[in-house]
Amino acid sequence: MASIFASIVFLVILLIIVIGGVFLQIWLSKNESKWLGLILPIITFAFSLIAVAGMAAFTHTGPFVQHSQYMNGELVTTVISEGGGREVIPGAIGGVIYTFIIMNVPTVILLIIYKAVRGKKNRQRDVERMSLQDL
């Protein structure tokens, strides 16, 4: 029962964060400076690069697996050959590409919000210019 309550609380907090992020993106995109609206997409893109770099740094693609353990108080290291490691690389690259795409979904959504808000703002500015020219 407690885990269900904790899950519901977590989902509500996550929903509040997502909605707050969308409203923050809209507010930043309405600003006169175009760079303010690009802050959140740049941050989410940077997080995706960090995730991919972490995967690349910690994914084993080499031909050997090293296993260490203590036996009778001494550290014993065993090295096992995996047959060259060539079969591991395509899977690792696929995982990195998949992670990069999934991690950039928020970036794309934030950029769509940015373009929509800036486009509306630019159209309103153009209409105001035309009405001033008509006077």
C-alpha positions as CSV (number, residue, x, y, z in Angstrom):
1,M,0.0,0.0,0.0
2,A,2.8,2.4,0.8
3,S,4.6,1.7,-2.5
4,I,1.4,2.6,-4.4
5,F,1.1,5.9,-2.5
6,A,4.8,6.6,-3.1
7,S,4.3,5.9,-6.9
8,I,1.3,8.2,-7.1
9,V,3.2,11.0,-5.3
10,F,6.2,10.5,-7.6
11,L,4.0,10.7,-10.7
12,V,2.2,13.8,-9.4
13,I,5.6,15.5,-8.7
14,L,6.9,14.4,-12.1
15,L,3.7,15.8,-13.8
16,I,4.1,19.1,-11.9
17,I,7.8,19.4,-13.1
18,V,6.9,18.6,-16.7
19,I,4.0,21.2,-16.7
20,G,6.2,23.7,-15.0
21,G,8.9,23.1,-17.6
22,V,6.5,23.7,-20.5
23,F,5.2,26.9,-18.9
24,L,8.8,28.0,-18.3
25,Q,9.7,27.3,-21.9
26,I,6.6,29.3,-23.1
27,W,7.5,32.2,-20.8
28,L,11.2,32.2,-21.9
29,S,10.2,32.0,-25.6
30,K,8.0,35.1,-25.3
31,N,11.0,37.2,-24.1
32,E,12.5,39.7,-26.5
33,S,15.9,37.9,-26.5
34,K,15.7,34.8,-28.7
35,W,18.5,33.2,-26.6
36,L,16.4,32.9,-23.5
37,G,14.0,30.6,-25.2
38,L,16.9,28.3,-26.2
39,I,18.1,27.8,-22.6
40,L,16.0,24.7,-21.8
41,P,16.6,23.0,-25.2
42,I,20.3,23.5,-24.8
43,I,20.3,22.0,-21.3
44,T,18.3,18.9,-22.4
45,F,20.6,18.5,-25.4
46,A,23.7,18.7,-23.0
47,F,22.1,16.0,-20.8
48,S,21.7,13.8,-23.8
49,L,25.4,14.2,-24.7
50,I,26.3,13.4,-21.1
51,A,24.3,10.2,-21.2
52,V,25.8,9.1,-24.5
53,A,29.3,10.0,-23.2
54,G,28.6,8.0,-20.1
55,M,27.5,5.0,-22.1
56,A,30.5,5.2,-24.4
57,A,32.9,5.5,-21.4
58,F,31.4,2.6,-19.4
59,T,30.3,0.1,-22.2
60,H,32.8,-2.7,-22.6
61,T,33.7,-3.4,-26.2
62,G,37.1,-5.0,-25.7
63,P,38.0,-8.6,-26.3
64,F,38.6,-9.5,-22.6
65,V,36.6,-9.6,-19.4
66,Q,38.5,-9.2,-16.2
67,H,37.1,-10.6,-13.0
68,S,38.7,-10.0,-9.7
69,Q,37.8,-11.7,-6.4
70,Y,39.4,-12.4,-3.0
71,M,40.4,-16.0,-2.3
72,N,42.0,-16.9,1.0
73,G,42.8,-13.3,1.7
74,E,44.5,-12.7,-1.7
75,L,43.2,-10.8,-4.7
76,V,42.9,-13.2,-7.7
77,T,42.3,-11.7,-11.1
78,T,40.9,-13.9,-13.9
79,V,41.0,-12.7,-17.6
80,I,38.5,-14.4,-19.9
81,S,38.7,-14.0,-23.7
82,E,35.4,-13.1,-25.5
83,G,36.6,-14.0,-29.0
84,G,37.7,-10.6,-30.2
85,G,34.8,-8.5,-29.0
86,R,33.6,-7.6,-32.5
87,E,30.1,-8.8,-31.8
88,V,29.7,-6.4,-28.9
89,I,30.4,-3.2,-30.8
90,P,27.3,-3.1,-33.1
91,G,25.0,-3.6,-30.0
92,A,26.8,-0.9,-28.1
93,I,26.6,1.5,-31.0
94,G,22.9,0.8,-31.4
95,G,22.4,1.4,-27.7
96,V,24.2,4.7,-27.9
97,I,22.1,5.8,-30.9
98,Y,18.9,4.7,-29.2
99,T,19.8,6.5,-26.0
100,F,20.7,9.7,-27.9
101,I,17.3,9.7,-29.8
102,I,15.3,9.0,-26.6
103,M,17.1,11.6,-24.5
104,N,16.5,14.2,-27.2
105,V,12.7,13.8,-27.2
106,P,12.4,16.6,-24.6
107,T,14.8,18.8,-26.7
108,V,12.6,18.4,-29.8
109,I,9.4,19.2,-27.8
110,L,11.0,22.3,-26.3
111,L,12.2,23.5,-29.7
112,I,8.7,23.0,-31.2
113,I,7.3,25.1,-28.3
114,Y,10.0,27.7,-29.0
115,K,9.3,27.9,-32.7
116,A,5.5,28.1,-32.2
117,V,5.7,30.9,-29.6
118,R,8.3,32.8,-31.5
119,G,6.4,32.4,-34.8
120,K,3.2,33.8,-33.2
121,K,5.2,36.6,-31.6
122,N,6.8,37.5,-35.0
123,R,3.4,37.4,-36.8
124,Q,1.9,39.8,-34.1
125,R,4.9,42.1,-34.5
126,D,4.5,42.1,-38.3
127,V,0.7,42.9,-38.0
128,E,1.6,45.9,-35.7
129,R,4.1,47.2,-38.2
130,M,1.6,47.0,-41.0
131,S,-1.0,48.8,-39.0
132,L,1.5,51.5,-38.1
133,Q,2.3,51.9,-41.8
134,D,-1.3,52.2,-42.7
135,L,-1.7,55.2,-40.4
